[in-house]
Amino acid sequence: MIKTAVARRYAQALFELLDPSTIEATRGTLDGLGQAMKESASLRHVVASPAFGVDDKIAVLTELGNRLGCPPAARAFLAQLVKKHRVAFLPEIAEAFAHLVDRSKGRQHVVVSSALALPSSEQERIKARLRDTLKREVDVAFQTDDALLAGLQIHIGSRVVDSTVRGRLNTMRTVLTRE
């Protein structure tokens, strides 16, 4: 919880600092660096280890950022993260920053899970329905999860709409065990 709150504050500060023309490039850089932090144990080691100095850590992140097309203001932000010992929050900051960018553009990220892959016609119908319901542009990611059995599970931000058989069975089990 604390990590998320700190990440949101840093993301908000960066968002307010940036020129609108550099926001998308910064988003791409943060997404790439956040993903690299999640996937690379050696990168996590370099930025967390006291064996490496602040300048070395900044140099590593700057080089990675340059490869990802990092704007100058974002490079300065990365340096501040290192100096303030907040680099470990980079994946969460990237996620919070992406939410801010989407919200500023009137866009909503939605994840739709189903037991089986949905045909493209059904995906388009779901996208249109979500767009009409949310009254904004939606960026829908479809995924499959065979544990759902049947139905759809829709993640809209922190809300979950669950119309799956697994969800209904869990609800029934809760009701039956309460009595």
Phi, psi and chi 1 to 4 in degrees:
 res  aa     phi    psi   chi1   chi2   chi3   chi4
   1 MET       -  -46.9 -179.3   71.7  167.2      -
   2 ILE   -64.7  -41.1  -68.0  171.6      -      -
   3 LYS   -60.5  -41.3 -163.6  173.1 -168.1  179.6
   4 THR   -66.2  -42.0  -54.8      -      -      -
   5 ALA   -64.5  -42.6      -      -      -      -
   6 VAL   -64.3  -43.4  169.7      -      -      -
   7 ALA   -61.0  -41.6      -      -      -      -
   8 ARG   -63.7  -39.9  -81.1 -164.5  -56.4 -106.8
   9 ARG   -65.0  -43.3  -76.3 -162.3  -43.3  -99.1
  10 TYR   -66.2  -41.8  -87.0   89.1      -      -
  11 ALA   -63.0  -42.5      -      -      -      -
  12 GLN   -63.4  -42.7 -177.9   69.2   41.2      -
  13 ALA   -62.5  -44.0      -      -      -      -
  14 LEU   -64.8  -43.5  177.5   61.3      -      -
  15 PHE   -59.4  -42.6 -174.1   78.8      -      -
  16 GLU   -70.8  -28.0  -68.9  172.5    1.5      -
  17 LEU   -76.3  -31.2  176.3   74.0      -      -
  18 LEU   -77.1  150.1  -70.1  174.7      -      -
  19 ASP   -74.9  138.3 -176.9  -70.7      -      -
  20 PRO   -53.9  -28.5  -26.0   33.6      -      -
  21 SER   -72.1  -15.3   64.9      -      -      -
  22 THR  -106.4    1.2   61.9      -      -      -
  23 ILE   -64.1  -46.7  -72.3  178.5      -      -
  24 GLU   -65.7  -39.0  -77.0  -59.7  -33.2      -
  25 ALA   -64.6  -38.7      -      -      -      -
  26 THR   -67.2  -39.8  -58.6      -      -      -
  27 ARG   -60.6  -44.8  179.1 -176.0 -172.1  165.9
  28 GLY   -62.0  -40.7      -      -      -      -
  29 THR   -64.5  -48.5  -60.5      -      -      -
  30 LEU   -63.5  -40.5  -70.5  177.5      -      -
  31 ASP   -61.0  -45.4  -73.9  -15.0      -      -
  32 GLY   -63.8  -45.0      -      -      -      -
  33 LEU   -68.0  -39.0  -72.4  173.2      -      -
  34 GLY   -62.3  -42.3      -      -      -      -
  35 GLN   -65.9  -40.7 -162.4   62.1   29.0      -
  36 ALA   -62.4  -39.4      -      -      -      -
  37 MET   -64.5  -39.0  -70.6  -76.1  -71.0      -
  38 LYS   -68.0  -38.8  -72.4  178.7 -176.0  176.6
  39 GLU   -91.8  -25.1  -65.2  173.2   -0.8      -
  40 SER  -107.1  109.4  174.1      -      -      -
  41 ALA   -66.2  -34.6      -      -      -      -
  42 SER   -68.4  -37.2   58.2      -      -      -
  43 LEU   -65.9  -43.0  178.3   59.3      -      -
  44 ARG   -60.6  -39.1  -75.0 -168.7  -53.5  -86.6
  45 HIS   -63.9  -44.8  173.3   71.3      -      -
  46 VAL   -62.0  -45.7  166.6      -      -      -
  47 VAL   -78.2  -18.1  -62.8      -      -      -
  48 ALA   -98.5  -23.3      -      -      -      -
  49 SER   -76.9  134.2  174.3      -      -      -
  50 PRO   -72.8   -9.0   20.8  -26.4      -      -
  51 ALA   -68.5  -23.7      -      -      -      -
  52 PHE  -101.7  134.4  -62.8   95.5      -      -
  53 GLY   -76.1  168.0      -      -      -      -
  54 VAL   -58.3  -42.8  170.3      -      -      -
  55 ASP   -63.6  -38.4  -67.4  -25.1      -      -
  56 ASP   -65.7  -42.7  -65.1  -28.9      -      -
  57 LYS   -63.7  -43.7  -66.1  174.5 -175.6 -179.0
  58 ILE   -62.7  -40.9  -69.0  171.7      -      -
  59 ALA   -62.4  -41.7      -      -      -      -
  60 VAL   -64.1  -49.0  167.2      -      -      -
  61 LEU   -66.6  -36.3  -73.5  177.6      -      -
  62 THR   -64.7  -43.4  -60.1      -      -      -
  63 GLU   -64.0  -45.0  177.8   58.6   30.8      -
  64 LEU   -62.7  -42.1  -71.7  172.8      -      -
  65 GLY   -62.6  -41.1      -      -      -      -
  66 ASN   -61.6  -39.1  -72.4  -19.7      -      -
  67 ARG   -65.4  -25.3  -69.5 -179.6 -175.4 -177.8
  68 LEU   -96.2    5.0  -65.1  167.5      -      -
  69 GLY    80.1   38.3      -      -      -      -
  70 CYS   -71.1  126.9 -174.9      -      -      -
  71 PRO   -69.6  159.3  -10.7   20.3      -      -
  72 PRO   -57.1  -41.0  -23.3   30.9      -      -
  73 ALA   -64.1  -36.2      -      -      -      -
  74 ALA   -70.8  -34.0      -      -      -      -
  75 ARG   -63.1  -42.2  -80.9 -164.6  -61.7  -90.0
  76 ALA   -63.5  -37.4      -      -      -      -
  77 PHE   -62.6  -44.7  175.3   77.9      -      -
  78 LEU   -61.1  -39.3  -67.3  172.7      -      -
  79 ALA   -62.3  -40.6      -      -      -      -
  80 GLN   -65.5  -37.8  -77.9  -58.5  -47.4      -
  81 LEU   -59.4  -41.1  -72.0 -180.0      -      -
  82 VAL   -66.2  -46.9  171.6      -      -      -
  83 LYS   -64.1  -32.9  -69.1  174.5 -174.3  173.1
  84 LYS   -93.0    5.7  -60.6  -70.3 -175.1 -176.4
  85 HIS    58.9   44.4  -53.9  -71.9      -      -
  86 ARG  -119.2   14.1  -61.6  -74.0 -166.4 -128.3
  87 VAL   -64.2  -30.6  178.2      -      -      -
  88 ALA   -62.7  -19.8      -      -      -      -
  89 PHE   -85.0    1.5  -64.6  167.6      -      -
  90 LEU   -55.4  -44.6 -160.5   51.5      -      -
  91 PRO   -60.4  -40.0  -24.7   34.3      -      -
  92 GLU   -71.0  -36.9  -69.3   81.1    8.5      -
  93 ILE   -64.1  -41.7  -68.0  169.6      -      -
  94 ALA   -61.1  -41.8      -      -      -      -
  95 GLU   -66.4  -44.0 -173.2  176.0  -41.2      -
  96 ALA   -64.8  -39.0      -      -      -      -
  97 PHE   -64.5  -41.7 -171.1   80.8      -      -
  98 ALA   -61.4  -39.2      -      -      -      -
  99 HIS   -64.0  -40.5  -72.5  -60.3      -      -
 100 LEU   -63.8  -42.4  -72.8  171.1      -      -
 101 VAL   -64.2  -45.5  172.2      -      -      -
 102 ASP   -61.1  -44.2  -74.2  -16.0      -      -
 103 ARG   -64.2  -38.9 -169.2  171.6   63.7 -158.4
 104 SER   -67.5  -26.2   73.4      -      -      -
 105 LYS   -96.5    4.7  -66.5 -174.0  174.8 -162.5
 106 GLY    69.6   33.1      -      -      -      -
 107 ARG  -116.9  146.9 -154.6  171.5   24.8 -165.6
 108 GLN  -127.1  131.2  177.4   71.9   47.6      -
 109 HIS   -89.7  130.3 -179.1   70.8      -      -
 110 VAL  -131.6  138.5  178.8      -      -      -
 111 VAL  -115.3  124.6  177.1      -      -      -
 112 VAL  -112.5  120.9  176.9      -      -      -
 113 SER  -110.5  140.4  -58.0      -      -      -
 114 SER  -142.7  162.5   60.7      -      -      -
 115 ALA   -69.2  -37.1      -      -      -      -
 116 LEU  -122.7  157.2  -59.0  171.1      -      -
 117 ALA   -62.2  134.4      -      -      -      -
 118 LEU   -87.7  141.4  -62.8  171.3      -      -
 119 PRO   -64.0  154.4    3.7   -3.7      -      -
 120 SER   -60.3  -33.9   60.1      -      -      -
 121 SER   -64.5  -39.0   60.5      -      -      -
 122 GLU   -69.0  -38.6 -173.1   67.4   17.8      -
 123 GLN   -61.4  -43.6  -71.0 -179.4    3.9      -
 124 GLU   -64.3  -38.6  -70.8  -55.9  -43.2      -
 125 ARG   -64.8  -41.6 -168.1  173.8   74.3   73.6
 126 ILE   -65.4  -43.1  -69.0  169.8      -      -
 127 LYS   -59.2  -45.7  -76.3 -179.4 -172.0  177.9
 128 ALA   -63.7  -41.7      -      -      -      -
 129 ARG   -65.2  -42.0 -176.0   84.0 -174.7  -96.8
 130 LEU   -65.0  -41.2  -74.2  167.5      -      -
 131 ARG   -60.7  -43.7 -166.0  175.9  -45.6  113.2
 132 ASP   -68.1  -40.2  -67.0  -17.1      -      -
 133 THR   -69.8  -44.9  -58.1      -      -      -
 134 LEU   -83.8  -14.9  -62.1  173.0      -      -
 135 LYS    56.5   43.7  -64.8  179.9 -179.1   20.3
 136 ARG  -162.1  167.6   64.8  175.8   66.0  172.1
 137 GLU   -66.5  142.2  -87.5  -53.1  -54.9      -
 138 VAL  -121.8  142.0  -69.7      -      -      -
 139 ASP  -110.5  101.0  176.5   24.2      -      -
 140 VAL  -100.7  129.1 -177.2      -      -      -
 141 ALA  -110.8  123.7      -      -      -      -
 142 PHE   -99.5  135.8  -69.8   93.7      -      -
 143 GLN  -141.7  160.1   61.6 -174.1   25.7      -
 144 THR  -111.0  145.7   58.4      -      -      -
 145 ASP  -147.0  103.8 -179.1   -1.2      -      -
 146 ASP   -67.1  -12.2   56.5   -7.5      -      -
 147 ALA   -72.5  -14.6      -      -      -      -
 148 LEU   -76.2  -17.9  -62.1  178.1      -      -
 149 LEU    71.5  -62.5  -59.0  177.4      -      -
 150 ALA  -162.8  162.1      -      -      -      -
 151 GLY    94.4 -170.8      -      -      -      -
 152 LEU  -125.8  147.5  -64.4  176.1      -      -
 153 GLN  -124.4  121.5 -169.5  175.0   63.6      -
 154 ILE  -116.3  122.8  -57.1  170.9      -      -
 155 HIS  -103.7  115.1  -65.3  -95.6      -      -
 156 ILE  -118.9   98.9  -54.5  168.9      -      -
 157 GLY    63.4 -123.7      -      -      -      -
 158 SER   -94.0   -2.2   61.5      -      -      -
 159 ARG   -90.8  145.7  -67.7 -177.6  -61.2  172.7
 160 VAL  -127.5  125.7  177.0      -      -      -
 161 VAL  -105.5  115.3  178.2      -      -      -
 162 ASP  -116.9  109.2 -169.5   -9.1      -      -
 163 SER  -117.6   32.1   66.7      -      -      -
 164 THR   -89.3  159.5   62.3      -      -      -
 165 VAL   -62.9  -41.2  171.6      -      -      -
 166 ARG   -59.7  -43.2  165.4   91.6   45.3 -144.1
 167 GLY   -63.9  -41.6      -      -      -      -
 168 ARG   -67.2  -39.9  -70.2  178.7 -175.5  179.9
 169 LEU   -63.2  -40.5  -71.4  172.1      -      -
 170 ASN   -64.3  -39.8  -73.3  -21.8      -      -
 171 THR   -63.9  -43.7  -58.2      -      -      -
 172 MET   -63.0  -41.5  -75.5  177.3   24.3      -
 173 ARG   -62.4  -40.5  179.5  177.2   51.2 -142.3
 174 THR   -63.9  -44.4  -57.7      -      -      -
 175 VAL   -65.0  -44.0  168.5      -      -      -
 176 LEU   -69.3  -33.4  -68.9  172.7      -      -
 177 THR   -82.6  -15.5   56.9      -      -      -
 178 ARG   -74.4  -32.0 -118.0 -170.6  -62.0  168.2
 179 GLU   -87.4      -  -65.2  176.5    4.0      -
